[in-house]
Amino acid sequence: MVDFRKLKSKKTKPKSIEPTEIFRRLPKPEGINDLYTSQTEILQKWFDRRNERDIVLKLHTGGGKTLVGLLIAQSIQNETGEPVLYLTPTTQLVQQTLEKADKLGIPAVPYVKGGPLNNDFVNGKAIMVGTYKALFNGKSKFGLRGEANPQKIAAVILDDAHAAFSVVRDSFTLNVETKDNYTRYSELVDLFRKSFKDIDKLGTLEDIVSGSDYSILEVPYWAWHEQLDAVREQLKSDSDKYGLVWPLLRDQLHLCHALVSKDAFTITPILPLVNAFPTFYEAPRKIYMSATIADDSEIIRTFDANPDSVKNALQSRSLAGVSERMILIPELMSFEFQQEHSEGIIKWAADKKEVGSVVLVSSDEAAKVWSKVATVAKGSKEVERLVTQLQEEKIRGPVVFANRYDGIDLPGDSCRILLMNGLPSGTSNYELFKASAFYGGTTITRVLAQRIEQGIGRGARGAGDHCVILLVGSDISSWVAKDANFQFLTSATRAQLDIGIEVSKEIESARDLVETIQRSIDRDKE
């Protein structure tokens, strides 16, 4: 009888550092036989430039970024024998990444709250996968600047870097909320009443504080700098309430904005202070994995990446990963589209056609409108549970997700109808203030284009997948109809929107709309 263990121990191949060779040697899980042409192309380009400090690589939504990131991480670990950290925006994506690593046989461990860093990670034997907030917080286990022995790593892989901008900023943002600390909120506002009077905004401020005005005011920068010591003194006594943020801001308040809304007094840096984390900032290799969005300047502003690296992003000409999307815009149809039409379509898809039916909205408040006809996901754990049930086809929906334009992958029948309700303008005080301050300008147009692009990519993952997208609401319809906004979308999405606009104009009734959607679901060849 052949002793295969003896043969294996007799001659062990040295570890490969070339990512496509690593993939060739790995066991292939069901459904993955080979790399896309685009993945191979990106991996080879990265390998040639792997010693650069910052590298941006771009693949179409659904084009297999996670597999590329894991192969790069394994390559660096094999070459250096040192720890590699892999970051994602959400806990759900952490789980998906770990599952993919497990299927491929790539050693990977999760970041675990409350315990020490995993020994296999520290010793360079396994990739650690965690959220951005696992690294970027005021009590980071990886260490802050000025502390003894921060964790050194060979590289950090930033998955969905385009989706991490608001997540990273949130890690550096301190919100004194009215619901749980009204006294402190009032005391901070009182420091600046005279300043708002000086700029003729005292009436607006009073209405905001009383809860009758939903707008957001920025504290005048000169007043903010005059009162820094008073602000620091007030917040110092509440530092235990803001333990994950206060250590990052206490010496950097002069680099921050202050915003006042009816819900919170917000302090957020002008740019995220990522240099406070030596693990990230001093990593010799940083790989920013991004979808093919039209504007990448936010990667420079958020992560202090090298502008030349962003300019010379690695990308493929291949259309691998671009899925079939029928994008329909009810506002352009020749009948009056109502909320009951939306509700009827998503229920029909789930109950009659037995395919996944999903609604994306911008906020929890907007989600309430759908609660009578759909399951509204509340909190990250419920989001994770419902996404898993959709993926495993245990439920068909309809399911409503609030402000989840990234981090949800719903391939195949898990989502055949995706309804985006309203313009995805963001929910934090900073995002809402920015949307107001830059309304109509290119800064906010880029942000909206990115979120729309990502949102419509949730329901179709990869070249063999298909989904019907409904863009519902006058705000999102008018945004899409404006030619000037098109330049901020990728060429594939522009092409699909052009077709969708023409198809939408041909639809004359609700019945006609349902029949059009059915032709996509039933795979009508026309």
matplotlib code that plots the C-alpha trace (Angstrom):
import matplotlib.pyplot as plt

x = [0.0, 1.4, 2.2, 1.3, 2.3, 5.8, 6.0, 4.8, 7.3, 10.1, 9.7, 7.9, 7.7, 8.9, 6.2, 5.3, 5.1, 3.5, -0.3, -1.5, 0.8, -0.5, -4.1, -3.0, -1.8, -4.8, -7.8, -10.6, -14.0, -17.2, -18.0, -14.4, -12.4, -10.1, -9.4, -11.2, -8.9, -9.3, -8.2, -5.1, -4.2, -4.5, -2.5, 0.3, 0.5, 0.5, 3.2, 5.5, 4.9, 4.4, 7.2, 5.4, 4.1, 0.6, -1.2, -4.8, -6.4, -9.9, -12.3, -15.9, -18.5, -18.9, -15.5, -14.0, -12.0, -12.1, -10.3, -7.7, -7.1, -6.7, -4.2, -2.2, -2.3, -1.0, 1.7, 3.0, 2.8, 4.7, 7.4, 7.9, 6.8, 5.2, 1.6, -0.8, -4.1, -7.2, -9.8, -13.5, -16.2, -18.7, -18.8, -20.8, -18.0, -15.5, -17.6, -17.8, -14.0, -13.3, -15.6, -13.9, -10.5, -11.6, -12.9, -9.6, -7.5, -5.9, -5.1, -7.2, -8.4, -11.0, -10.3, -12.0, -13.2, -12.0, -9.1, -5.5, -4.5, -4.4, -0.9, -1.1, -1.6, 1.2, 3.6, 2.8, 1.1, -2.5, -4.1, -6.2, -9.6, -11.4, -13.5, -12.0, -13.2, -11.2, -8.1, -9.2, -10.5, -9.1, -8.5, -7.0, -5.3, -2.9, -1.6, -1.7, 1.2, 3.1, 2.3, 4.9, 5.3, 2.4, 1.8, 4.0, 2.7, 4.0, 0.9, -2.7, -5.3, -8.2, -11.2, -13.9, -11.8, -14.4, -17.0, -14.7, -14.5, -17.6, -16.7, -13.2, -14.5, -17.0, -14.2, -12.8, -16.2, -17.5, -21.3, -22.7, -26.3, -29.4, -31.0, -28.4, -26.4, -28.7, -27.0, -23.6, -25.1, -26.8, -23.6, -21.5, -24.2, -24.2, -20.5, -21.3, -24.6, -22.9, -21.0, -24.2, -25.7, -22.7, -23.4, -27.2, -27.9, -29.2, -32.8, -31.9, -29.8, -32.7, -35.1, -32.5, -32.0, -35.8, -36.1, -38.3, -35.6, -33.8, -30.9, -27.3, -25.1, -21.3, -19.8, -17.8, -14.2, -12.9, -15.3, -14.3, -10.6, -11.4, -13.3, -11.0, -9.9, -13.5, -14.7, -11.8, -12.5, -16.2, -15.5, -12.7, -15.2, -17.3, -14.2, -15.4, -18.6, -16.5, -13.6, -13.1, -12.9, -11.7, -8.1, -7.9, -9.3, -8.2, -5.0, -6.3, -9.4, -7.8, -8.0, -11.7, -15.1, -18.0, -21.6, -24.9, -28.1, -31.3, -29.9, -26.2, -23.3, -20.7, -16.9, -15.2, -11.7, -11.3, -9.5, -9.3, -6.2, -4.9, -1.3, -2.4, -2.1, 1.4, 0.2, -1.5, 0.5, 3.9, 2.9, 5.4, 2.7, -0.9, -3.3, -6.5, -9.1, -11.8, -14.7, -14.4, -15.8, -15.1, -13.4, -10.7, -9.6, -11.3, -8.7, -6.0, -8.0, -9.0, -5.9, -3.1, -2.3, 0.2, -1.6, 0.6, -0.4, -4.1, -3.5, -1.8, -4.4, -4.2, -7.2, -8.3, -9.9, -11.9, -15.7, -15.5, -17.8, -20.1, -23.5, -26.8, -28.9, -32.2, -32.4, -35.9, -37.0, -40.7, -40.7, -40.0, -43.0, -46.2, -48.4, -48.4, -46.3, -47.4, -46.1, -48.7, -47.1, -43.7, -45.2, -47.1, -44.0, -41.8, -44.5, -45.3, -41.6, -41.2, -44.5, -45.5, -42.1, -40.4, -37.2, -35.3, -36.9, -34.9, -35.4, -32.6, -33.4, -31.1, -32.2, -34.1, -36.8, -37.3, -37.4, -40.5, -42.7, -42.2, -42.8, -46.4, -45.3, -41.6, -39.2, -37.1, -33.6, -32.6, -29.0, -26.0, -26.8, -30.3, -28.8, -26.3, -29.1, -31.4, -28.7, -27.7, -31.3, -31.6, -28.4, -29.4, -32.9, -34.6, -36.6, -37.5, -38.3, -39.2, -36.5, -35.6, -32.0, -31.3, -28.1, -26.5, -25.3, -22.1, -21.2, -24.2, -23.7, -26.9, -26.1, -28.4, -32.0, -31.3, -32.1, -33.7, -35.6, -33.7, -35.7, -33.6, -35.9, -34.6, -31.2, -28.6, -27.5, -26.0, -27.2, -24.4, -24.4, -21.2, -22.6, -25.9, -24.0, -21.7, -24.6, -26.2, -23.0, -21.9, -25.4, -25.1, -21.3, -19.0, -17.9, -21.4, -22.1, -19.1, -20.4, -23.9, -22.6, -20.5, -23.4, -25.8, -23.1, -22.6, -26.3, -27.2, -24.4, -25.9, -28.3, -26.1, -22.7, -20.5, -20.9, -23.4, -25.9, -28.9, -31.2, -33.9, -33.2, -36.0, -34.8, -37.9, -38.4, -38.3, -34.9, -33.0, -34.8, -33.9, -30.3, -30.0, -31.7, -29.2, -26.5, -23.8, -24.0, -23.3, -19.6, -19.2, -20.5, -18.5, -18.9, -20.7, -23.3, -23.7, -24.5, -27.0, -28.7, -29.0, -30.8, -32.9, -34.0, -35.1, -37.0, -38.6, -40.0, -41.7, -43.6, -47.2, -48.9, -48.3, -49.2, -46.7, -44.0, -44.7, -44.5, -41.2, -39.7, -41.1, -39.3, -36.0, -36.8, -38.0, -34.9, -36.7, -33.9, -35.0]
y = [0.0, 3.5, 5.7, 9.1, 10.9, 9.4, 10.7, 14.1, 14.5, 13.3, 16.3, 19.4, 22.2, 25.6, 28.1, 30.0, 33.8, 34.3, 34.7, 32.8, 29.9, 30.0, 29.7, 26.8, 24.8, 25.4, 23.0, 24.5, 24.9, 24.1, 26.9, 28.1, 26.4, 29.1, 32.8, 35.4, 36.9, 40.2, 38.6, 37.0, 40.3, 42.3, 39.8, 39.7, 43.5, 43.7, 41.1, 43.2, 46.3, 44.5, 46.5, 49.8, 51.3, 52.1, 50.2, 50.7, 47.9, 48.1, 45.4, 45.6, 45.0, 41.2, 40.7, 38.7, 41.3, 39.1, 36.2, 38.6, 40.1, 36.8, 35.6, 38.8, 38.5, 34.9, 35.9, 38.6, 36.3, 33.6, 36.1, 37.9, 35.4, 38.4, 39.3, 40.5, 42.3, 42.2, 44.9, 45.0, 47.6, 45.2, 42.1, 40.4, 40.9, 39.6, 36.4, 36.1, 36.6, 33.9, 31.5, 32.0, 31.6, 28.4, 26.9, 27.8, 26.4, 29.8, 30.1, 33.0, 34.0, 36.5, 39.6, 38.7, 41.4, 41.2, 38.8, 39.2, 39.2, 35.6, 34.0, 32.6, 36.1, 37.6, 34.9, 35.3, 32.0, 33.2, 36.3, 38.2, 39.4, 42.2, 45.4, 48.8, 49.7, 46.8, 48.7, 52.3, 53.0, 54.8, 51.5, 49.6, 46.3, 47.0, 50.1, 53.9, 56.2, 56.9, 53.5, 50.8, 48.1, 48.7, 45.6, 45.6, 44.1, 43.3, 44.6, 45.7, 44.8, 47.3, 45.6, 47.8, 50.8, 53.0, 51.9, 52.5, 56.3, 56.9, 54.0, 55.3, 58.9, 57.5, 56.0, 59.5, 61.2, 62.0, 62.5, 64.0, 62.9, 64.5, 61.2, 60.1, 63.2, 66.2, 68.3, 68.1, 68.8, 71.9, 73.1, 72.7, 74.6, 77.4, 78.0, 79.1, 81.0, 84.4, 83.2, 82.1, 85.4, 87.2, 85.4, 85.9, 82.2, 82.3, 81.8, 78.7, 77.4, 77.8, 75.9, 73.1, 72.8, 72.7, 70.0, 71.9, 72.3, 69.4, 71.4, 71.2, 74.1, 74.2, 76.1, 79.0, 78.0, 81.1, 80.5, 76.8, 77.7, 80.3, 77.7, 74.6, 74.6, 74.9, 72.1, 69.9, 70.6, 69.6, 66.4, 65.3, 64.6, 62.4, 60.6, 57.2, 57.6, 58.2, 55.9, 54.6, 58.1, 60.6, 59.3, 60.1, 63.6, 65.1, 66.5, 67.2, 69.3, 72.1, 69.9, 69.3, 70.6, 71.0, 70.5, 71.0, 69.1, 68.5, 65.0, 65.6, 68.0, 66.4, 66.7, 65.2, 65.8, 67.7, 64.5, 61.2, 61.0, 57.7, 58.5, 57.8, 54.1, 53.0, 49.5, 51.0, 54.1, 52.4, 49.3, 48.9, 47.7, 48.9, 47.5, 49.4, 47.2, 49.3, 48.8, 50.5, 53.9, 57.0, 59.0, 57.8, 61.0, 60.1, 57.3, 60.0, 62.1, 59.3, 57.1, 59.5, 57.3, 58.3, 60.3, 58.7, 55.2, 56.2, 57.7, 54.5, 52.1, 48.5, 47.6, 45.3, 46.0, 42.8, 43.0, 40.0, 40.7, 43.0, 41.5, 41.9, 44.6, 45.8, 49.3, 50.8, 54.3, 54.5, 58.4, 58.2, 55.9, 57.2, 56.4, 57.7, 55.3, 55.1, 53.5, 50.7, 49.8, 49.4, 47.3, 45.1, 44.4, 43.4, 41.1, 39.6, 38.8, 37.1, 35.3, 34.5, 34.3, 33.0, 35.0, 37.3, 40.7, 43.5, 47.3, 49.7, 52.9, 55.7, 55.7, 53.9, 56.6, 55.8, 52.1, 52.5, 53.2, 49.6, 47.8, 46.6, 44.7, 43.8, 42.7, 45.7, 44.7, 46.4, 46.3, 44.6, 41.1, 41.1, 42.3, 39.4, 36.9, 38.1, 38.2, 34.7, 33.5, 35.2, 33.7, 30.2, 30.8, 30.1, 33.3, 35.3, 38.6, 41.3, 42.6, 46.2, 47.4, 50.9, 52.6, 49.3, 50.2, 48.2, 45.0, 42.9, 40.3, 38.7, 36.5, 34.4, 33.9, 35.6, 38.9, 39.2, 42.5, 45.3, 48.5, 51.6, 54.1, 57.6, 59.3, 57.7, 60.9, 59.4, 59.5, 61.0, 64.7, 65.1, 63.5, 65.5, 68.7, 68.0, 67.2, 70.5, 72.6, 71.2, 70.7, 70.6, 70.6, 67.8, 66.8, 65.5, 64.3, 62.0, 60.6, 60.0, 58.4, 56.0, 55.0, 54.5, 52.5, 50.3, 50.0, 48.6, 46.1, 44.4, 42.1, 40.9, 39.4, 38.4, 38.0, 35.2, 36.9, 39.1, 41.4, 44.0, 47.4, 49.9, 53.4, 54.9, 58.4, 61.8, 62.7, 59.7, 59.8, 63.4, 62.8, 59.9, 61.9, 64.7, 64.3, 66.1, 63.4, 60.6, 61.3, 60.2, 56.7, 53.9, 53.2, 49.8, 51.5, 54.4, 51.9, 50.0, 53.2, 54.5, 51.3, 51.4, 55.0, 53.9, 50.9, 52.9, 55.4, 52.5, 51.3, 52.5, 50.9, 48.9, 45.7, 46.6, 47.1, 43.8, 42.0, 43.8, 42.6, 39.1, 38.9, 39.4, 36.9, 34.3, 34.9, 36.0, 36.0, 39.4]
z = [0.0, -1.0, 2.0, 0.6, 3.9, 3.4, -0.1, 1.0, 3.7, 1.4, -1.0, 0.1, -2.5, -1.3, -0.8, -3.9, -3.7, -7.2, -6.6, -9.7, -8.8, -5.2, -6.7, -9.0, -6.0, -3.8, -3.7, -5.8, -4.1, -6.1, -8.5, -8.8, -11.5, -12.6, -12.3, -14.5, -17.1, -15.2, -11.9, -13.5, -15.2, -12.0, -9.9, -12.4, -12.5, -8.7, -8.5, -10.7, -8.5, -5.2, -3.4, -3.8, -0.6, -2.0, -4.7, -5.8, -7.7, -9.3, -10.4, -11.5, -8.7, -8.7, -10.4, -7.5, -5.5, -2.3, -4.1, -5.5, -2.0, -0.3, -2.9, -2.5, 1.3, 1.0, -1.4, 1.0, 3.9, 2.0, 1.0, 4.3, 7.0, 8.7, 9.7, 7.1, 8.0, 5.8, 6.5, 5.4, 6.1, 7.8, 10.0, 7.4, 4.8, 7.4, 7.6, 3.8, 3.5, 6.1, 4.5, 1.1, 2.6, 4.3, 1.0, -0.7, 2.1, 2.9, 6.6, 8.0, 11.5, 12.6, 14.8, 18.1, 20.5, 24.0, 23.6, 22.5, 18.9, 17.5, 17.8, 14.2, 12.9, 15.1, 14.0, 10.3, 9.9, 9.2, 7.7, 10.2, 8.8, 10.7, 10.2, 9.7, 13.2, 14.7, 13.8, 13.9, 17.4, 20.5, 22.3, 19.4, 20.3, 17.5, 19.4, 19.1, 18.3, 21.5, 23.0, 23.5, 20.9, 18.4, 16.2, 13.1, 9.9, 6.5, 4.7, 5.0, 2.4, 2.4, 0.8, -0.6, 0.2, -1.6, 1.0, 3.9, 3.8, 6.0, 8.2, 8.9, 9.5, 11.9, 13.9, 14.5, 15.1, 18.5, 18.8, 22.0, 21.5, 22.9, 23.7, 26.2, 27.2, 26.7, 29.5, 27.8, 24.4, 25.8, 27.5, 24.3, 22.3, 24.9, 24.3, 20.7, 21.0, 20.7, 17.6, 15.9, 16.8, 15.2, 11.9, 12.1, 12.7, 16.3, 15.2, 13.2, 16.1, 18.6, 16.2, 15.8, 19.5, 20.1, 17.5, 15.1, 12.4, 10.7, 9.2, 10.4, 11.3, 11.4, 14.3, 12.9, 12.7, 14.5, 17.4, 17.5, 17.9, 20.6, 22.7, 22.2, 25.9, 27.2, 24.9, 26.0, 29.6, 29.2, 27.2, 29.5, 32.3, 29.9, 28.4, 29.6, 27.5, 24.4, 25.1, 21.5, 20.1, 22.8, 22.8, 19.1, 19.3, 22.6, 21.3, 17.8, 18.3, 16.4, 13.3, 13.6, 12.5, 14.9, 13.7, 15.5, 14.7, 16.7, 17.6, 18.4, 18.8, 16.4, 16.4, 13.4, 11.9, 8.6, 7.4, 9.3, 11.5, 10.3, 11.2, 14.8, 14.0, 13.3, 12.3, 9.3, 8.7, 8.8, 7.0, 4.1, 1.7, 1.5, -1.1, -1.7, -3.4, -5.0, -7.4, -10.7, -9.6, -11.7, -8.9, -6.5, -4.9, -1.6, -1.2, -1.0, 1.5, 3.8, 3.8, 2.8, -0.1, -2.7, -5.5, -8.2, -7.0, -7.3, -10.7, -11.8, -10.4, -11.6, -13.6, -16.4, -19.7, -19.3, -18.6, -16.3, -13.4, -15.2, -14.9, -16.8, -15.2, -16.5, -15.0, -15.0, -14.0, -13.2, -13.3, -17.0, -17.7, -19.2, -16.2, -12.6, -10.5, -6.9, -3.7, -4.1, -7.4, -5.8, -3.0, -5.4, -7.6, -4.8, -3.3, -6.7, -7.3, -3.9, -3.7, -7.3, -9.1, -6.0, -6.5, -4.1, -3.7, -2.0, -1.2, -0.5, 1.3, 2.7, 6.3, 9.1, 8.8, 5.1, 5.9, 8.1, 5.0, 3.9, 7.2, 6.2, 3.2, 3.8, 6.6, 7.7, 8.7, 12.0, 13.2, 11.8, 13.3, 11.7, 8.4, 8.5, 9.3, 6.6, 3.9, 4.8, 4.5, 1.1, -0.1, 1.0, -0.5, 2.8, 2.3, -0.8, 1.0, 0.4, 2.7, 3.3, 4.1, 5.2, 4.1, 2.9, -0.5, 0.1, 1.9, 0.8, -1.9, -3.2, -6.2, -8.3, -7.2, -3.8, -5.5, -8.9, -8.1, -6.4, -5.7, -4.8, -3.2, -3.0, -3.5, -1.2, 0.5, 3.7, 7.3, 9.6, 10.5, 8.5, 5.4, 5.6, 6.2, 3.3, 1.0, 2.0, 1.7, -1.6, -3.1, -6.9, -6.9, -8.2, -4.6, -3.7, -7.2, -7.0, -3.6, -5.0, -8.2, -6.1, -3.9, -6.8, -8.6, -5.6, -4.7, -8.2, -7.9, -4.8, -6.7, -9.6, -8.9, -11.8, -15.5, -15.4, -13.1, -13.8, -11.9, -12.5, -10.8, -10.1, -9.4, -7.5, -6.4, -8.1, -6.5, -7.8, -11.2, -11.8, -10.8, -13.3, -16.0, -15.8, -18.4, -16.3, -13.7, -16.2, -16.3, -12.7, -13.5, -15.0, -18.7, -18.1, -15.9, -18.3, -21.1, -19.0, -17.9, -21.5, -22.4, -19.3, -20.0, -23.5, -22.2, -19.4, -21.9, -23.8, -20.7, -20.7, -17.7, -14.5, -16.3, -19.1, -16.3, -14.7, -18.1, -18.9, -15.5, -16.1, -19.4, -17.6, -14.9, -17.4, -19.6, -22.7, -25.3, -26.8]

ax = plt.figure().add_subplot(projection="3d")
ax.plot(x, y, z, "-o")
ax.set_aspect("equal")
plt.show()
